[in-house]
Each structure stands twice: as C-alpha cells, then as structure tokens.
Amino acid sequence: MDPEIKAIRELMASRPRATEISQMRADSDARGAELAKKANRQVKAEKVSANGVDAEWLTTPDVSADKAILYLHGGGYVIGSIESHRHFAAEAGRQAGARTLIINYRMAPEHPFPAAVDDTVAAYRYLLDSGIAAKNICIAGDSAGGGLVVGALLAIKDAKLPLPSCGWCISPWVDMEALGKSFIDRAETDPQVQKATIEFMAKTYLNGADPRHPYAAPIYGDLRGLPPLMIQVGSIETLLDDSLQLARKCALDDVPATLEVWPEMVHIWHIWFPMLKAGQRALESGGAFVRNALRGN
C-alpha cells in the first residue's frame, strides 16, 4: 500500500467522531484550516455575494481572469464550508488555469433540498451576469458537491440557461438511497463513509422529498445534452458504485464522461494533497481535463 495513504487512513481512523451537527461542522472547518497551512500556497481570497449566496473568489498566480470554476464543497449537504475546502478549491483552480468561485450554499437541516440546488443556480447566474461566458465555466465539486454538480446542471438545463463547458465530479454522491453494493463490500476498507452516515445525511437533506428526484439523485434524470464530465473515485470507497452508476448513466444518455478509479484511495483523497502525492496527481489530472474543456477541446 502507498505509505502516504496508509498514514492518512490511520489518522482518519484515530480521530474522534462527533455526533452533533454543530461539532461536525466545527471539526470540518478546523481540519480544512490545518490542511491549508500545510499546503502553504499563494492564494488571494475575495469575499463576494453571488446573487445573495455567500461566496469567495480564489485566485492563484497565472490563472485566466475570464475562466472560472464554480466549486461546490462536500459534506453530505449538512457540513462543510468555504473554510473547510478553500485550499482544495484553490488548487483545483490552479491546476485548471482558472479562478475559483467557491460558495457556501445553504445546508440542511436548516435549509433542506432543494436549497443547495437553488443557490448553485443563483451563483451560476452570477458568473454569467458578471460577463464570464458559459463556455469558460466549469462546475466542480466533491462528495455531495459532486452530486450537486450534476443536479445543478440538470436545473440549469431546465432553466434554459447556457450550459458550462464541463463538470468535474470528485467522489460524487448521486444515490440518496445508498443502494450500491460497495456500501457492503467496501464497508471495512472505507475509514470515513458508511451506509448509516449516508442514510442520516440523505434523510436530513431531503426532509421528506422524493429520494429519486433528479436534482438530488441525478442518476434518475435525463442527462442528455449535458456537457462532458470528469468522474474521479477511490477504489476503497463505499461510494464507489455511485461513480460507476453515474458513468453508466452518462453512457446511456450519450454524455461524454471520463471515469478514473484510483487504487487504494479514500473518499475525496484530493483534499489531502498537501501530504498525499496521489491527491496532487488527481488534482492535476482533473485540472487538465477542465483546462482542455475551457479551451474548447
């Protein structure tokens, strides 16, 4: 096993698990701040309101001002924030040669489905209204944010807005019912996500809504006409089957999709890039995909 991912898995397994949402959020932000210090990369952060959505522009040296990634953080629609994902989202932009607009979409239980989708579409409209062409935008996200990428693309399509150049889905969560077999056969290898966690977050987020609504579970939507997707997932994740299902749905609906399954990698291993070379390589691979799409390739 890669010694770096082995050390990270041991670190994750040793951490206490909070059960109160407020503490879960605080822990997520604190860990993101720790990783940002380790990353030690030059990033300019500017707070903005994206059509009423709390957001932040992240700019790294030598990126194109007319190209943008709209970044959607993970956390099961319950936890996560700009603070927890700033270093990660900024590096995604660096690798793609674009500025990153990361948003604090509203979360459950205070703001259940479809608040996150509505906020993403509002932020996308903000980018368009600011003069950035749709062809110069990528929507990217991890875990719940990775599923939200596709759900928001469907909402953007339904709103008859011009679609962005591509989507980048990192360890995406696209099945609200946790039906994938990987929840069983990866239960012992995944140190972070278990079926009970997914079921809790799905119930909290949906608040009684249809678990197969396409904006929440896009594998049940009509993906035809969506832009190309990059899907990245770790082989030991319980959410492995979510990525496989999404790739299959793309194939059925004639959406170009690139699927990368990374051996030995954990859920959203990219976020560990300051201490994990495979995380940096995955960001480079995803960034290259986005860079090419923004160039019209």
TAJO-V432721 format. One record per run of one state. SS is the DSSP state (A for helix, B for strand, O for the rest). FROM is the first residue (numbers start at 1). LEN is the number of residues. Records with the same first field share a line. If there is no record, write none. Layout:
BEGIN
SS->FROM-LEN + FROM-LEN
END
This chain:
BEGIN
O->1-2 + 15-6 + 40-4 + 51-2 + 60-4 + 73-9 + 97-1 + 104-11 + 130-4 + 143-1 + 159-7 + 171-11 + 186-9 + 207-11 + 221-7 + 235-5 + 253-4 + 263-6 + 273-4 + 295-3
A->3-12 + 21-19 + 82-15 + 115-15 + 134-3 + 144-15 + 182-4 + 195-12 + 218-3 + 240-13 + 269-4 + 277-18
B->44-7 + 53-7 + 64-9 + 98-6 + 137-6 + 166-5 + 228-7 + 257-6
END
